[in-house]
Amino acid sequence: MSARRGVATAVAFAIAAFACAALAQTPPYPSRPIRLIIPVQPGSSTNDSIPRAFANYLSVAVGQTVVTDNRPGASGQIASETVAKSAPDGYTLLVGYTTTLGIGPAVHEKLPYDPDKDLVPVARLFVSSYVVAVNTMVPANTLKELIDLARAKPGQLHYASAGTGSTPHLCGELLKTMANINIVHIPYKASGSAMTALAGGEAQIGCQAAGTYVPLIKAGKMRALAVAAPQRLPTFADLPTSTEAGLPGYEVQSWTGYMAPAKTPPAILRRLYDELAKIIETPEMKNFILSQGAEPALMDSATFAAYIRTERVKWAKVVKAAGIQPN
């Protein structure tokens, strides 16, 4: 019996020694490139430009390349599913935002991933107020003029979005409900396609994060009418708020952050958060975020998780009020 115990003890010591040796050989995180998957087209919105800028700074901070990988389509579901099914080792991250995490569960009954069980927040990074804009051929210079035009031509004006269930879609639906107008939704596969359609006149109306419109407005292809927010934006200081434009209460704001696969070690999540928190405090990053029409809005993993749950409840009510049927 004692011999057996001796053998068992020896085996136990051998296993422990092997585990310790393996642990000692595990390289510190990160020891290889990190992949950041972005659910929108390159250059199409602040959900690409700002997270990409963070990735560049993060590369320097952690001493490893952060490779950006754009995978647009299906209102962010393709990118989200890819990350949700990746190894939880901190080497595959996701740009998560309102459409994929807040609105998606209310619009899509059968998502290919569970936002709660398959993904975990790393940090919220910024928020963006939405702006209502029109193609320059539309004879409306104010939000009131657009509403009057829509009432005079029910069903004849079209608004573009990045797909059914996207934040731009809900922004348009909320405008329809609150202004009591009949405008027709045209869903595109991605935000870049929606912007191209709007700039080319295929659609007349758009509702997107403020920074998305800056290049098109400067190019003379779009006209901003109002910001769906309680205060004016530094990027569009002359643009009236929805209340000033005659539609009080019409407010749409999106939020964006980094996500990781569920079961990613807390130590890795903390390391990433700490680095991102340092980056967002730099004057360069703050100024860049503001230049994109957004605002810095840092949250840690636990706070962001609770915030996302609250947002889902809010957007589910908007989906129901707009009569959008889950699909």
N, C-alpha and C positions, 0 to 999 in steps of 0.2 A: 504493500500500500504506500509506504514511504517512498519507494522507488518511483511509483507512478506520480506521486506528488512532486517529487524532484524533477521528473521529466516535464510535468505541467508547468512548474515554476520556471524552468529553463526556457520553455516555449514562450511563456508570457513575457519573460525578460527580453527574449529575442524579438518578439513582435513590437514591444515597446521601443527597443533600441532602433528597429527598422523605421518605426513611425517617426521617432525623433530625428533620425538621419534624413528621412524624406522631407520633414518639415524644415530642417536646416538648409536643405538644398533648394527649397521653394524660393524663387527670386522675388524680390519686393515688387509690389504693384506700383506702376505698370512697367513691365519689362519688354513689351512689344507694342506696336501701333494699336491705337484704339479706333474703332469705326463708328462714326456718327451718322445714323440714317435719318435723312430729311424727307418728309412726306410730300414735299412740293417741288415744282420745277426750279432749277437754278435761276436766281434773279427775279423770281415771280412775286415775292412778297417778303415781308419782314420775318416770316417764319423760316426763310432761307438766309437772308442777309445777316441778321443779328446772331442766330445760333452759329453760323459759319464764322463770324468774327470771334465769338467766344472760343470756338474750336482752335483758331489760330493762336490765341493767347494761351489756351490750355496746353497746346503742344509744347510751348516754351516752358510753361510752369512745371510740367511733369517729365520733361525730357524725352518724350515720345511723340511721334507724329499722330495727330488726330485726323484721320482721313474722312472727308465728307462724302456721303453716298446718297444721291438724290433718287428716291423711288416714289414718284407721284402716282396718283390714281386712286379711285374708289374712296374718295374723301378721306384719304390717309390710312385706309385699312391695310393696304399692301405693305407699307412700311411698318406699321404697328404690329402686324402679324409676324413679320420677319424678326423683329426684336423680341417679341413675346416668346418666340420659339427658339431663341438663341441661348447659348450657354450663359448661366448667371455668373460670369467671371469678371465683369467690368470692362470687357473689351468690345462690347457692342452696346451702343447707346441710341436712344431715340429722341428726336425733337417731338415732344407731345404738346398739344394745344387744345383749345376749346372744342374744335370740331371733332377731334378723335377721342377725347377723354370726357368732355362735358355733354355734347349734343348727341354723338354717335349712339350711345346706349339707349336713348329715347326714340331714335329714328329707326334704328336697325335692330330687330329682335334677335337676329342670329349673326352676331359679329364673329369673325374667325378667331377672335381672341377675347379674353375676359379682362377688361381694364383693371379690375380690382385684384384678381387672382394671378394674372400673368405678367403684370407690370408693377414697378415700384418707382415712386418719384425720387429724383436726385435733388433737384432744386427748381423752383420757379424763378425765371430770370427777368421777364418784362411783361408789361400789359400794353395793349394798343386799343385806342378808341377808333371807332369806325366812322367813315365819311361817306355821305351820299354824293354821287357824282353822275354826270351825264356826258354822252358824246357831244362834242361841240356843235353838231348839227341840230341838236334838240333845242327848240325855241323856249328855253327856260333858264333864267339867270338866278333864281332863288328857289328854295324848297316849296314855297307857296305857289309859285308859278308852275312848278312841276306837278304838284298835286292838282292844280286847276286844269292843267293840260291832260292829266290822266283821267280826270272826271269827264272832260269833254270828249275824250277818245277811249272809252272803256275797252279793255282787251287788246288795244292796238300798240301799247308800249311794252317792251320786253326788258327784263332785267337778268343779267348774267350772274352765275355763281360758279363756285368750284365743285359743284355737285350737290345732289339731294342730301340734305342733312348737314351741309357745311354751314359755318357761321355766316358767310355772305348770303346763303339761302335764307336762314332765319332772320337776318337783318332785313331782307326784302319782304319777307312774310309779315314781320312786325310792322313795317311801313304800310303794307296793304291794310292790315287790321286797324291800326291807329288812325290812318288818314282816310279810311273807308274808300279805297280806290281799287280798281281792277287792273293790275299789271300782270303780265305773264312771265312765269319763271322759265329760264332756259338753263338747264344744268350742263356744265362742261366737265371734262374729265379732270381738269386741274385749274388752279387759279390763274396760271399763265395763259391758258387757252381762253379763259373768261375775259381777261384783260385785253387780249388780242381782238376778241369779238367786239368788245365795247369800243376800243379805239378805232376799229374798222367800220363801226356802224351796224354790225350784225345784231347787236343789242343796243338799247338806248340808255339803260340805267345800270348803275353798279353800286354796290355797297361793300366796301373793303376797308381793311386796316389803313389808317391815314398814310403811312409811309409808302404803301403800294402804289399810290397815285402820283407821288411826287414826279417821277420821270415823265409820265404821260401828260401831266398838267404843264410841265415845263416845255414839253414838245408841242403843246397846243392841240393835243388830241382829246383832252378831257376838260371838263369844267366842274370844279367842286362846288356844292351848294350849301352843305351844312355838316357839322360834326355831331354825331349821335352821342353827345357827352354833356355833362353838366357845366363844363368849363371849356374855354377855348384852348387850342393847342399851340405851343410855341412854333411848330412848323407851319401852321396855317393861322397865324395871329389875326388875320382879317376875316377868317371864316366864322360865321355865326354858329352858335350852338343850336341844337334842335329847339330849345325853348325860345331863344331869340328869333328863330326862324318860324315860329308859330305852331310847333308841334311838341309841347312840353311832355316830358316823360319818355320820349323816344330816345333810349340810351342803349347802345351796344358796345361792349368792350370784350376783347379777347385776351387771352393770357397764354404764355408759352414758357416751356421749361424743358429740362433734360429728364428722360426716364431711363430705366434699366430693366432687364428681365427680373421677374420676381425671384426671390431667394439669393439675390446678389448679396454677398457678405456686407454687413453694416459698416465694417471698417473701410471697405472700398467706397461705399456711398458717402461716408463722412469725408474721406480724402478728396473725392471729387467736389463735394459741396464746399469744403474749405478753400479749395483752389478757385472755384467759381466765385465765391464770396469775395476773395481778394481781387479778382479780375474786375468785378462789377463796381468796385470802389475806386478804380483808377479813373482819372479825369478823361483819358482817351476813350474808355468804354462808355462812360456816362454820356459824353458828348456825341459819340457815335449813335447810341440808342436814341437820344433825343433828335438827332438829325434824321433818323428814320421815321419820325412821327410817333415814337413809342416812349414809354417811361420805364426806368429801372424799377423792379418790384420783386426783390429777392425773398424767397421762402425756403426753409429747410424741408427735408423729406417728409417729416411727420405733419408739419403745418400745411404743406402743399397737398398732402393726401386728404386731410380734412377739408381743405378748401375745394378740392375737386368734387368731393361728395356733395358739398353744398351747391356747387354749380350745376351738378346733374339734376338736382331737384328743381332748381330755377329754370333750366332750359327745358326740362320735361313739361313744365307748365306752359312755356311758350309754344312748344311743339303741339300740345293739345289744343291750345287756344287758336292756333293757326290752322288746325284741322289736318295736319300732316299725318298720314297713316303710316305706322311702322311697317317696314318691309323686310 
